[in-house]
Structure formats: C-alpha cells, structure tokens
Amino acid sequence: MPYSRKVIDRFEDVLKNPAKHSVGRFNPNDADVATGMVGAPACGDVMRLQLKMVGNIIDDVKFKTYGCGSAIASSSLFIGMLKGRTIESAKQIKDKDIAEALELPSIKLHCSVLAEESIKKAIENWESKQPSLSEQLQEDLEPIE
C-alpha cells in the first residue's frame, strides 16, 4: 500500500519543519485553549489537537500525532484548515475533505476520521469552558457597588 505523493511530501515536511506545521502544545489550563484528544485503537494512532481561541475564532492551532505517515499528514493538513475559522465553520470540515485532499487509500481513511474527531472533542472542551446563558444573565444582573 503505497502512500500518495501528497502524503509523503506533507509527512516529510512536518518532520523537517515541525514549527511551520504547528507541532507542539499550548497550556491546556489556559482559559482560551481547547483540547481534543482521540485515538484509533485498531492501529494505535493518537492525536491531540489544541485550539487557541479569541472569542469564537480559532486564532492558532497546535497538534501532536503519534502514528503512521497518513495520520501525521492528515493532522497537519487539518490544522491548516482550522486557523481563522469560527467554531461553527470548523464543525463543517469532514474527514472526506482531508482524505480527498491527501488521496488517502481506503485502508488509511481512519487517519482522516481521527482528525475530524479531534476537532469535535476540542469543540466540546471549548464549549464546556464557556459560561452557560443563565450564568451570563446572572452576572449581568448583579448590582454594581
């Protein structure tokens, strides 16, 4: 099962230039950072995606992926698709978009699924950090002293 030229080129560039591809991490305890971590038990691939948010906009992204070349290439391509998007827009990115862009063979489609699942988890994490509407209303109603 040969990798496509797109997978090989991206994987090799990630290895040569990890900072260019946003390999790394943010402090997960920062209020403006959302983290999603997912794994594919069948093959052992694991991806951690972190979003640095400014309001509802994804300002920056970091990732670490442990796995095959297709998993790393999928992660790298995916993070490039996220910067500058809103949460709602990021939810629209699908695994098939990544798979098609990298020409992944069917046996490696789980790598693009891993990337899509990581954004879902990061968004869940982000939404859990946001105050509920009732909490916001309560803060707005508190008297000023």
C-alpha positions in Angstrom: 0.0 0.0 0.0 2.0 3.0 -1.2 1.4 6.4 0.2 0.3 9.2 -2.3 2.9 11.8 -3.2 0.8 14.3 -1.2 1.0 12.3 2.0 4.8 11.7 1.6 5.5 15.4 0.9 3.5 16.6 3.8 4.8 14.0 6.2 8.4 14.8 5.3 7.8 18.5 5.6 6.3 18.0 9.1 9.4 16.1 10.1 11.8 18.8 8.7 9.7 21.8 9.8 7.6 20.9 12.8 7.1 24.5 13.9 5.8 25.5 10.5 3.1 22.8 10.8 2.2 23.9 14.4 3.5 20.8 16.1 3.5 21.4 19.8 1.2 22.3 22.6 -0.5 25.1 24.5 -1.1 25.1 28.2 -4.4 23.2 28.5 -5.3 25.1 31.6 -5.4 28.4 29.8 -9.0 29.7 29.6 -8.6 30.4 25.9 -7.3 26.9 25.0 -9.5 24.0 24.0 -8.1 20.5 23.8 -9.3 17.4 22.0 -7.5 14.0 22.2 -8.6 11.0 20.3 -7.2 7.6 19.4 -7.7 4.9 16.9 -7.4 1.6 18.8 -7.2 -0.5 15.7 -3.9 0.9 14.6 -2.6 2.8 17.7 -2.8 6.3 16.2 -3.4 9.1 18.7 -3.9 12.8 18.0 -4.1 15.8 20.4 -5.4 19.0 18.9 -5.4 22.3 20.7 -7.2 25.4 19.7 -6.2 28.9 21.0 -9.5 30.9 20.8 -10.2 34.6 20.5 -13.9 34.8 21.1 -15.5 32.4 18.7 -12.5 32.4 16.3 -9.7 29.8 16.1 -6.7 32.1 16.3 -4.0 29.4 16.5 -3.7 25.6 16.5 -1.2 23.1 17.8 -1.1 19.3 17.4 0.8 16.2 18.3 0.1 13.0 16.5 1.6 9.6 17.2 1.1 7.2 14.3 1.8 6.5 10.7 2.6 8.9 7.9 -1.0 9.2 6.9 -2.1 10.2 10.4 0.6 12.8 10.7 -0.1 14.2 7.2 -3.9 14.3 7.9 -3.3 16.1 11.2 -1.0 18.7 9.6 -3.4 19.3 6.7 -6.3 19.6 9.1 -4.8 22.2 11.4 -4.1 24.4 8.3 -7.8 24.2 7.6 -8.8 25.5 11.1 -6.9 28.7 11.6 -9.1 31.8 11.3 -12.4 29.8 11.3 -15.2 30.2 13.6 -16.3 27.2 15.7 -19.4 26.7 13.5 -17.3 26.8 10.4 -14.8 24.3 11.8 -17.6 21.9 12.6 -18.2 21.7 8.8 -14.8 20.2 8.0 -15.3 16.5 7.3 -12.9 13.6 7.2 -13.6 13.1 3.5 -12.3 16.6 2.8 -9.0 15.6 4.3 -9.0 12.1 2.7 -9.6 13.6 -0.8 -7.0 16.3 -0.4 -4.3 13.8 0.5 -5.6 11.0 -1.8 -5.7 8.6 1.1 -6.2 4.9 0.2 -9.3 3.2 1.8 -7.1 1.4 4.3 -5.9 4.8 5.7 -9.3 6.6 5.9 -9.3 6.2 9.7 -6.5 8.8 9.7 -8.7 11.5 8.4 -11.5 10.3 10.7 -9.1 10.8 13.6 -8.6 14.4 12.6 -12.3 15.1 12.3 -12.9 13.5 15.7 -10.2 15.6 17.3 -12.0 18.9 16.4 -15.2 17.6 17.8 -13.5 16.8 21.1 -11.8 20.2 21.2 -15.0 22.0 20.5 -16.8 20.0 23.2 -13.9 21.0 25.5 -14.2 24.7 24.5 -18.0 24.7 24.9 -17.7 23.2 28.4 -15.4 26.1 29.4 -17.9 28.7 28.3 -20.4 30.1 30.9 -23.9 29.0 30.4 -26.5 31.5 29.3 -28.0 31.5 32.8 -24.6 32.2 34.3 -24.1 35.1 31.9 -27.5 36.6 32.7 -26.8 36.3 36.4 -23.5 38.2 36.0 -25.3 40.9 34.0 -28.0 41.2 36.8 -25.6 41.5 39.7 -25.7 45.0 41.2 -22.7 47.3 40.8 -21.3 48.6 44.1 
